[in-house]
Amino acid sequence: MALVGGNSQPMAKALALVVLAAALGACDAVIVRLLAGNVHSFVIGFFRAAFGAMAILPWVILRPEVLKTNFPLTQHALRAGLKLLALVALFAALGLGRLTDVMAIAFTSPIFVGLGAWAMLGEVMTLRKILALVAGFAGAVIIIKPAAGGISAAAGLALFGAAMTALIQLMLKSMSAGDRPDTLVVWNLLLTTPIALVLALFFWTTPSPHELGLLALQGALGALCMVVMTRAMSLADASVVAPFDFLRLPFVAVMAWLMFGETASPSTWAGAAIVCLATMLASRSGGRQPAG
């Protein structure tokens, strides 16, 4: 996509978009907590995908060329399935643990990306990357505060979701070279819906009208967040944009306090700050990364 108006205008627009995406992501987390206990995570995943797909369908109809892809649909389907598992793990974690703790742990995903790039793609592990990995996982340990009996279910699910998100990002590193970001977003939403439906049927309970309204709102917000973040990544390098995604944490903290009376512990803020700094350190040695 062409950049107009010099370098500063696209950068400012990218930062504004990523702040918007952070706010949307915080709203998403709050909606999941409101639904937790009444709607199963796989059912939430299905409705999120279905309403998200419905939200982009008018755009796809107006611009059918966005469906043109250079990859087999099975590859898009694999990415969609992994994305669904990552989301469901995060949804389950948000229903079990404190919102700020879960969100802070989810931010370890870029650390897993660095580890996976070294193990799977053969990328060189520099001293900077090693320090970033060590610091990132140290920050996660501070947040999780593992006891003698191990980590909590919420923390474990959040870590699993972060690792799955990292795997998706590694897949996108190669796919983004062949397809436009818009194409990757559209196929992800369209293929996630049938996959999610099959899995949701095993845990199905029909949502109430109120819950259905929340699910519709979440689906629309999720699709908008994906589009906004993809657009931000197309305007500026990930090393500049990605750290601002951490604004989701203070947004979530404020909403969790206002709506659920939850307060983040000092260890959560300390661990999240370390993870944020580690992510910034790691991203300085990388280029652009597509949004997932």
C-alpha positions, 0 to 999 in steps of 0.5 A: 500500500502506498505511503503518502505525505512523507514518512511522519504521516504514515508513522503517526497513522500506524501508531494511532491504529495500534492504540485503537487495536489495543483498546479493542483488544481490551474490550474483547477480553472484558466481553469474554469474562462477561460470557465466561461460565455461561458460554463454552470457550469453543462456542465463543470461538465459533460465534466470534469467527462467524460474526467476524466473517459476517462483518467482512462479507460486504467488503469481500463482495465489493472487492472479490479480488481480495480472495486471490491467494498464492497458497492452497486453501489447506495451508490457510485452513491450518493457520485458521485452526491454529489461530482458533486453538490460540483464541480458545486457550486465551478465552478459557484463561480469561475466564479462570484468571485475573484479566491483567495476569492473563493479558500480561502472560499473553504478551510473551508470544514474541519471545516464543517467536524468537525461540521458534525462529531459531529452532524451526527456521535456523535464524541466528541466535545473537547475544541480543536475542538470547538476552531478550529470551531470558528476560522475557521468560523471567518476566513471565515467571514473575507474573505467574509466580509458580508455586510448589504445585506448579502453575495455575490452569489460567497461566498454563492456558495463557502460555499455551495460547501465546506459544500457538500465536507465535507458531502462527506468526512464524507461518505468516513470515512465509505466507506474507511474502506471497499474499497481501495482508488483507487476503490473509485476514479474509481467508483466516476469518472465512475458514475459521468459521466452519472449523470452529462450528465442528468443535463447538458442537461438542460443547454446544449450549444456545446463548441467550439473547443478551449473550448473543448480543455480546458475541456479535459485538465481540465478533465485530470487534475482533474482525475490526481489530485484526484489520486495524492491526494489519493496516498498522503493520503495513504502514510501519515496521513491527519494531516500532508498532509492536511495543505499543500493543502493550497498551492493552494491559493498562486498558484491561487493568482499568476495565477490570477494576471498573467492571469486576473490581480486579486490581493488578498486583505489583508483580504483574506490573513488574513482570509485564514491564520486563516482558515489554522491554524484552520484546522491544529488545528482540524486535530491534533485530527483526524486520516487519512481521505481519499481523496474525 
